[in-house]
Structure formats: structure tokens, C-alpha cells
Amino acid sequence: MSVAFCLCLTEAILIFSPEGTLFCSCSHKMKVLLHWTAQIVALMAATLGLAYIVSSKNQSELPHFVSWHSVLGLLTLLAMCGQILCGLCLQFPQLLRTPPVAQLHLYHTIYGLIVYLLVTFTMVLGIHSDWFQAQIKGVAWYYCLGLLICPALIIMNQISRSYLQKRLHV
């Protein structure tokens, strides 16, 4: 579930990158639809993952939310829900009394980056867990760390370079 979550979330953000996505030739309207679809799939994967973990903890009678990974994961899932609500306000500004669309778009972008960085940090805490380190050792562990850090750096670069610079200088 975590792989599907990370891939969908990453692609959902990169959909709007002119050079870094499979969907660069699509119209903006189609990109928004793909962005929504990938975000919903990521949210479903996170929710299913949480349900599985809670069920597993209940069966083994272990305490819930005792690690930094689990607490931050829950907060990240809640932040992701807030980000989706912000996207709804952006998608339907005429139905909701919201700030101007350009300002809301900037908030959505910055908040989305923060949520993505929370996801990355949560996943890094997850690979530091005793369970993960018992499964993956040596160079493979560093490879997993790189698989988490590299997309975060790419997305931070893409957002700061192609979007925030344009919006902040206007």
C-alpha cells in the first residue's frame, strides 16, 4: 500500500510539471482530472494501509500510535484530507466563499508541498523502524532511503522553480 500511495502522490504532483510526467501533452483540464484521480487513489491507499495496521495491532493486542512514525502518519493523513478540501475549494470557488482563486491556488501549492514533505518524513521514519530494518539491511536500506528522498527533492525543485517563483514575483 505504501508504494501505491507514494507513487500516486508523486505523480499527482508531477502531472503539472512540463518536463517530468507521463501526461505532459494533456490539456490542463485533463491534468486536473488526473491529479484528482491520483490523489483519491493515494488517499484510498493510505486509508486502507491505516485500516490494515489498526486491524493487525488489534489482532496482536499491541498498543496503537506509540511510535513517531505512527503518530506522524496519522497527522499526515489528516493533513492530506485538509489538502483535498483545499483542492475542492479551488475546484469550485463559486460554490464556496473562498479567497481569490490565485491566492487559494498559491495556498494549495504550498500546503501540498508541506503535505508531501510530511509524507516523505513519515516514510523515512517508517524505514527506521525495527521491523523494516530487520527486513532490509545494508546497501538496500540506503537505496530505499534514496527512493524516498529523491522524489521529494525533485518535487521541491519543481514547485519552487516553476510555480512559486512566478506567483511570488507577480
N, C-alpha and C positions, 0 to 999 in steps of 0.2 A: 504494500500500500504506500509506503513512504517513497518508493521510486516513482510510482504513478503520480503521487502528489507533487514531488519536486519537478518532474518533467512537465506536467501540465501547468504548474505555476510559472515555471521559467518560460515556457513557450507562450503563455498568455501575455507575458510582459514583452517578450521579444517580437510578438506579432507586429507591433508598431515600429520596429526598427527597420530602416530601409535596407540595411545590409546583412542582418543576422537572423532571418527567418525563412521558413519554407513558403510563406504566404505573402512575399513582398509584392507580387503582381496583382493582388486582390484590391478591390475598391476599399475605401475607408469604412463604408457601411458593413462590408463583409468582414473586415478585420475586427470591427466592434463585435459582431456576432460571434466570430471565432474566439475573441477574447472572453466574452461571456461564457461560451461553452466550455473553454478550458478552465476558467475559474470555477464553474459549477462542478466540473469533474474533479478538480483539485479539492474543493470543499467536501464533496462526497467521499473521496479517498481519505481525507483527514478524519471525517466523521466516522467512517467505517473502521479506520485504524483505532480511533479512540474507543469505539464500542467493543472492538476485539480485546484491547488492552484491559478495559474495565471488566469484561467478562472473564478474561484469563485471571486477573487478580482476584475476582470473586471466587472462582473455582479453586484457586490455590490458597485462598484465605490470607492473602497478603495485603498490607495496607496500601491505600491509594494516595497518589500525589505526595510522595515523600522525597522524591529527587528533584533537583533543579531542572532536569530535562522534562519531567512530567508537569511541573508547575508552569514552566515557561511554555511548554507545548499547549497547555490549556489556555493560557493568556494569549498565545499566538493565534489559536483557533478563534477565540473571541474577537481579536483584532481583525482577523480575516473577515469575519462576519460584518464587522463595522465597515470595513473597506468595501464590501459588496453593497452595503446600504448606501455608502457614499456614491458608488457607481450607479445605483438606482436613481439617486437624486440627480446625477449628471445625465442619465439617460432620459429622464422625464422631468425636466426642470419646470415645465409649465404646470404640472400637476401638484408640485410641492413648492412651498415658499422657501427657496434656497438663495444663497448668494449668487451673484452674476456667474454665468456659465464658465467664463475664462478663469475666474478666481477659484471656482469649485474644481475645475479641471486641474489647476495647479495643486490644490489640496489633495485631490485624488492621486495625483502622480507622486507627490512627496510621501503621503501616507502609505501608498502602495510600496514604495521603496523601503520604508520603515518596516512594513509587514514582511517584505521579502527578507530583509536582514534579520528580523526576528526568527523567521523560518530557518534561515541558514544557521544562526546561533543555536537554535533548538536542536537542529540535526547534528551540529558539531558536539553539543553536549551528549547527544544520543550515541555517537560513536566513541565517546569517552566512557560509556557505561561498562560495567564489569561484564555483562552479557555479551556486548558487541566485541569487546577486546578478547574474550575467550574464543570467539568465533573467527575473528580476523586478526592476524598478527603480522608483524614485520612491515615489509615494504607495502603490502596490500593495504594496511591500515592507512599509510600516508597517501596512497592512491585514492582511497575513499575520502580522505580529508580534502585532497585536491579537487575531487569531483563535486564537493560542496562549495569550496572557496572560489574556484574559477568562474562558475556561472554568476556568483554574487558580484565578483569584480567586473565582469562583462556588463551585467545589468546596471551596476552603479555608474560605470563609464557611459553606457548608452543613454541613461536618463540624464546625467549631468551634462553630457556633451550635446546631445541632440535636442533635448527638450527644455531643461531648466535654464540653460544659457539664453535661449530665445525668449522665454517667458519673463525671466528676471530683468532683461535689458529693455523690455518694451515699456 
